[in-house]
Amino acid sequence: MTQRVNLLNLTPSDAETTLSGAMSELGQPSYRVGQVLRRLWEVPAASFDDMTELPVALRSALHERFVLPRLELTERQTSTDGTEKFLFRLHDGEAIETVSIPDGNRVTLCISSQAGCALRCAFCATGAMGFSRNLEVYEIAGQVREVRLLDPPIEVTNIVFMGMGEPMMNWKAVDPTLTLLNDPRALGIGARHITISTVGVLPGIVALGKRPEQFRLAISIHAPWDELRQQLMPINTKFPLKEVLEAAKVFDRRVTFEYVMLGGVNDGIEQARELAALARECRAFVNLIPLHPGGSQGFVPTSGNEISRFARLLRDRDVEVAVRKSRGMDIAAACGQLRVERLGRRPPRAAEQHGDVEVV
């Protein structure tokens, strides 16, 4: 028996071509292609059986040729501030996290691109759990699909690749996922509402810059000079801060610098001055991120007053800055925290110590 095709791993154009061939073979009218295509992402169906606008015989024939794999929701936590964290189990027993963050008329979904992470950033719970594998296209975009399938559905307006994993080290899957997220025949989220966050994987930044859509780029800086950044982020050895900043300068859209505030580590006056200089050089927006104590890995969060002082120092040097709101403080909302609590840790592996990294 021929292996069934996973329609959710295909871009809308590829899915349309595949479905057109199938409908022709089955003697079905061409409008059936659009009916099925719409139910993959735009108005998702949990299964072919739920596509009740199709004849029963056609639903059965589609089931014989194609699959629509689901992510199994194993845990859902809701914070008093409306933030929700989802733990999804994958077909091989791995698990990933997704976080929904409502804010007025916006709902931002923080999605994962890998099961675990190989980069071992010192303050990150995901890095502490170790790396398992890259996610497939349907497993990344499927996080958005799954929250659309909830009753009631969550209508996502913004996407951030700030969950588990380094998206630029899974570019082979992230690239077509961006198409699914943005294409009006799929999830239809505006490119300017989709942000890819990276520690500074240079080939990935270049690849993103070659795409015509106005996707946003956020770079995790976390320290304004190499010595400290090396201690916090071992990947700095492979992609030093200077090279990352050069890539940020030539990226043809505005870049955000992400900076997790670590008490007594990277929140001093000199660090603020140096960060401001780097941000001005790259015309970057700075996003200061309070450390979530649930995933702090032994670090102490910078106090609210000290974060305000740090932000003032940046603004006084003509840098646009925002302080991210602390969300989900009463649930396991730190990235990787819920998965670690449920599934435990694995021995961490460095990025070059496994064969599953696909930058471009």
N, C-alpha and C positions, 0 to 999 in steps of 0.2 A: 504493500500500500504506500502511495506517495505521501511524504510528510506534509501535513497541513501547514499552510502559510500563515504566519502571524501578521495580520493586517495592521496591528498597532505598532509594529516596528517599521512601517513604511511611511514616507512622506505622503501628503495628500495627492501629489501628482502620480507617484508610484502606485499608491493604492487605487487611484482612479483607473490607471492603465491595467492593473491586475484584475480589478473587478470588471472592466469592460470586456476583457478576454473571457472571463468566466461567464458573464451574462450572454455573450455571443454563443459560447459552447452550449449553454443551457437553453438557448432559444428564447431568451427573455428580452423584452423591450429595453432600449438604452436608458430610459428614465429610471430604471431600477438601480443603475449605478449611483446616481445622485442620492437616491433614497438611502442606500446602505452607507454611502460615504458620510452623509449627514449624521448617521447614528454611531459612527466611530468615535467622534470627539465633540462635535458641535452640540448635539443633543444626545449624549451617549446612551447606548443600550447596554444593559448588564450582560446580555447574551443575544444570540440570533433569535431565540424564542421570544424575546421581548420586542422584536421588530415586527409588531402586529400589523403594520401597514403592508407587509409582504405576505404573499400566499404561503400557507403552511409548507407546501412541497418545496418552495424556493428556500425557505428558512432551513429546511432539512438538508437541501443540497449545499447550501453555503456552509453549514456545520461540518459537512463531510470534507470540504476543501480548505476551510480557514479556521483559525482560532482567534478568540478575543480574550487573552489571559487577564485575570484579575490579580490585584494585590490584596492579600488577606489582611483586613483590619483586625489587629489583635488587642489593641488598647487605644483608648481615647481619653485624654485628660483635658478638663476645662478649667481655666483660671478665673478668678473673680473679675479680672479685667477683660474677659472675653477671649483671651488668647487660648488656642486649642493646640494640643500636641497629639499627633497620630503615630502609632507604631505599626508599620506594615510588615508582614512576613512574606518573604519571597518563595518561589517554588522550591528552592534548594534549602530552605530553613534559615537563610540569612534574614536580617531585619534591617529596616531603614526608618528614619524619622522624617516627619513633615510637620511644619508648624504653620497654623493659620493665625494671622494677626489683624484683627479689625481695627480700623482707625477712621471714624466718621464714615464717609461714603466709600472708603477704600478698604479692600481686603487683600493683604499681601500674603502670599503663600511662599514659605521658605522651604525649598526642596533640596533633596540629596541627589548626588551624582555618582557616589560610590558607596559600597557597603564597608564602613570603616574608612580609614585614611592612613596613608603611609608616611605622612610628613612630620608627625611627632612634634607639632608646635607645643611648647612647654605648658601653656595655659589651657589647652583644649582637651575636653573629655573624649572627643572623637579620635584624636591622635593617640590617646592613651589606650584605646581599645584595640589598636592595630588595624591592618588592612586585610580585607577578605577578597573583594573583587570589584571590577567595574560593573556598573549597571547597564542594562540594555536600554535602547531607546524607549520601549514601552514601559520600562520600570521607572524612568525619569519622568516622562510626560504623563505616565499613568497615575502619578501622585495627584496631578490636577484633575484627571479624569475621575479618580475615585471620590474626591470631595464633591465633584459635580453629581455623582451618583448617590450621595447621601440623601436622606429624607428628613428635613428639607435640605436641598443642595446648598453648598457654599459657593457663591458667585465670586470668583477670584478676579480681581482687577489688576494686580501686580504680582510679578514673580521675582524672587531673588534666589540665585544659586548660592545660598549661604548655609545649607544644611550639611550633611555628612559628605566628606570627600573634597577633592580638588578637581573642579570641572575641567580645567585645561589638561589634566592628565587622563581624561576620558573624552577627548575632543571628538574621536570617531563616533561616539554616540551623542555627545552634546550638540554637535553641529546639526544633524537632522532633527534633534529634539527642539532646537530653537525654531526651526521651520514649522514644526507642529504647533508650538506655542503661539506663533505669530500669524500663521496663515488663517485667513477668514474661513477657509473650508475645514479647519480643525478647531483649535482652541481660541483663535481670534483675539489674542491679547496684543496690544500695541507694542512695538519694539521699544519705545522709550519707557515702557512700564516693565521691561525685563532687564534685570541686572545680573551680570555674571561676575562673581567675586573670585579672585585668584590671589595666591601668595606671590605671584609674579613670574609665572611660567611663561617665558618669553615667546616660544613658538606659538603658544596658544593665543597670546595677545596679538601677535602678528596675524594669525588666522582669523581671529574675530574682526580685526580691523579691515580685512579684505571683504567681509560681507557687506552688502549694500544697505542693509537695514540699520536703523539707529539704535542698536542695542547698547545698553549702558555697561561700562566697565568700572568695577571697584577693585582696588588693589590693597591687600592687607600689608600695611607698613609696620605698625606696632613698635617701631623704634627708629629714630632718625639717623642712626649711624650703624655701620656694619658690625662692630664688636658686640653691641648689645643685641642687635637683631639676630646675630648668629647664635647667641645663647637662647633666645626665645624661639627661633625658627631655623632649624638645621638646614633647610632648603636654601638659605642664604649663601651657602658654600657654592652651590651650583648656579644660582641666579643672584649675584650680589646686588646690593641696593642701587649702586650707580647704574648698572645695566637695566634694572627694572625702571628706574626713573627716566632713562633715555627712551625706553619703549613707551612710557607714559607721555612723554613730550611729543612723540611723533604720532600717537594715536589721534585720529582725526575727530574725536568727540571728547567732550569733557570727561575727566576721570575723577573718581572719588577715592580719597585715601581713607582706609578704615584703620582705626587706632584704638585698640582695646586698652582701657586705663587700668594699669596694674600698680597698686599702691606701693610707693617707695621704689619702684623699678623703672618706670618710663614716664613719670608724671611730673618731673622737675622743671624748673624755670628754663634751664639751658636746653632741655629737650623740647620744650615748647618753642623756643626761639629757633632752633635748628629745623624743627618740623615746619614752622611757618616759612622759613627760607626755601625748603624743598617744595612746599605747596605752591608758593609764588612762582618758582621756577617752572613748574609743570602746569600752572593755572588750574590747580586741582581744588576741589571741594573737600573739606575734611569732616569726617563723621567720627565723633568721639563715642566710644561704646563702653558703657559701664560693664564691668566684669560680672557675669552671673555667678553668684557664690556656689550654686549647685554643681558647676563644672570647673571650678577654679584651679584644681590640681595643686593646691597648696599656696596659691597667690592670694593676696588680700585686695579687695576692691578699693579703688580710690574713692574717697568720700565725695558726696555731692558738692560740697563747698570747694573742694580742691579741683574737681572737674570744671566747675564754673570759672574758677581762677585760670585754669589752663586754657579754657575756651576764650576768655577775655584776652589773654596774651596773644592768642592767634588773631583774634579780630583786630586788636590794636596794630597788628602788622599786615592789615589789609587782606586777611584770608577769610573766606566765607566758611563758616563752621556750624555744625549742628551737633547736639548731644542726643544720641538715640535714647528713646524712652526705655526704661527697664520694664519688660513685660514678662508675664508668667512666673512671677517670683514665688508663687505658692504651689507651682507644679514643677515637674522635672523638665524645665524648658531650656536648660543649657544644652547646646548642641552635643548630641551623643549621650547625654546623661541617662535618658530613659532606656536606651538600648543596653548600656552598660549595666544598669540596675537589673534588667530582665535576663540578659544573655551573658553577662560577664565580659572579661577582657580577653584579648589574644596577645601573644608576644608581638610587640610592635616591630614592623619591618621598614627599613629605609626605602625611599622611592626607587633606588637602583637595585634593590634586592628581590624584586619580583618581576615577572614577565607580563604583567597585565596592564602596564602603563602604556597608553597610546596617546601621545601628545597631539600629533596631527596625522 
